[in-house]
Amino acid sequence: MILEPTVAPRVSRPTHVEIDLDQLTANYRAVERAVTPARMLPVVKADAYGHGLVQVARLFESCQPAGLAVAFLEEGAILREAGIVCPVLVMGGLDISQVPDFLHFGLTMTVSSVQAVGAIEEAADRMGTVARVHAKVDTGMGRMGVRPEGTAELLDALVRSPQVEVEAVYSHFATADEPDPAQTLDQIAAFRRVVSYFGDRDLPMPTLHLANSGAVLQHAASYLDLVRPGLMLYGVYPTEIIPRTVGIEPALTWRSRVVLSKPLPAGSPVSYGATWTPDRDTRIVVVPMGYGDGYPRLLSNRGEVLIRGRRHPVVGRVCMDQFMVEVGPDTDVRVGDGVVIIGAQGEGTITANELAAWAETIPYEILTGISSRVPQRYQGSTSRPDQ
Ligand SMILES: Cc1ncc(COP(=O)(O)O)c(C=O)c1O
């Protein structure tokens, strides 16, 4: 695995994420076993949910999925330049000025409107190639995708075109991770109606895919030909209450180190805005990371970290590059001690879901928010010894 740090090479930063490639493989295989005979289309967008786009794509490609899914052309281009050869589906909206680049990099486009078809045909014709597309239907997400009533017109245009190969049709769920199944079941039914287009015309059925992590966990009826999980491959459940029907474990540990420890007399405020003041003589430590690394400022006076296996509270406002932790007057915590922001240490564990709850958000935002300033280090049998 190649690590491309955005900080100076050979300078090791105390703040980093550690990614266990063997755990990622175990999660992949657990999902695969649960959904078989459906095949895998793992989602590696947004830097593989903070785990490293190229490194994770290489790992998952070695698991022989049906393909990989990203959000943007740019992510797909990075994968091609890194030597990824399997099919790569770009799920985001198609900017037609980018169609030649899709064709150049051999990336699969998501087509949601009949207006895009002309531009695809024209570019494919000019470049002497055939565009691989997945048609997207909006069965209730209200985002990308053609509305069901417009699907026949879009499919007519795509199917008729010699410059286009409709490899698949797909849709996306809005509520698959919620306890009430009603909307997901409606979306599955709407999708089935839409794809009857092919049977009705004696056309071969393309590949069909629907399921994100929530649907993998709760809706076996949505597995179809491929599943498209993201979050759960990284070992994180979309919510705390979703049934854990597939066993997965987090693969990422976010670490830092104590760089300063000092006594703080009662009444001395901490950080911008002076929002926290101890009412006893105590001791605080400084952790060299902040919202510039993706540690949400909403964790000011709310977050907790692990030091020496015990939880300690974040006190005062989280700054761009630092935050402070109260360790109490009689502590054994020392400068140089490891700090765990997400992950396990000793008997303690802090999850991405827990951080998300404190920050009033979802684990997706926590993981994808870890900034490019935080180096990624890889562990596991599939990583290179120099990592
Ligand atoms: C179209 C699409 N499919 C699949 C996924 C994967 O979803 P999850 O990470 O919940 O499994 C996403 C992620 O947001 C998505 O946008």
The ligand as an ORCA input file, in Angstrom:
! r2SCAN-3c Opt
* xyz 0 1
  C     -25.569      6.366     -4.201
  C     -24.928      5.778     -2.987
  N     -24.853      4.445     -2.877
  C     -24.293      3.842     -1.800
  C     -23.796      4.591     -0.759
  C     -23.217      3.887      0.444
  O     -23.998      4.164      1.575
  P     -23.580      3.614      3.021
  O     -22.284      4.255      3.335
  O     -24.680      4.045      3.899
  O     -23.468      2.142      2.898
  C     -23.873      5.985     -0.821
  C     -23.358      6.783      0.295
  O     -23.799      7.798      0.679
  C     -24.449      6.591     -1.964
  O     -24.526      7.924     -2.074
*
